[in-house]
Amino acid sequence: MDILSTPLEKIIDALELDQLPEQEQEEIMSDVGSIIFQSYMIKLMQLMDPKTKEEFGALIDGDASEEEVAAFVEANVPDSNKIIKATIDEMVDDILAVTGSVAA
């Protein structure tokens, strides 16, 4: 199962995105994904030592592929998969709290 499938379904339900045109749904979910990604990157960088942060910055500035970034993170940040799951869960919880929805 995709790590995002259930959280995304919760977000779609909480924001009632299924009532919007598909293009608007995609735009909103893209924005939500960007926010989650930015939050994830901040958390990762907080866990990195200065040398690793510098290497990571150079990798990002060098237009590395998603695969290269993922490999770097997995190699240099313990429990990075748990961190992304926690980041996604926090975002879902925040959206549910704001919308007054209940987590399923």
Beta strands, then each sheet from edge to edge (+ up, - down):
end
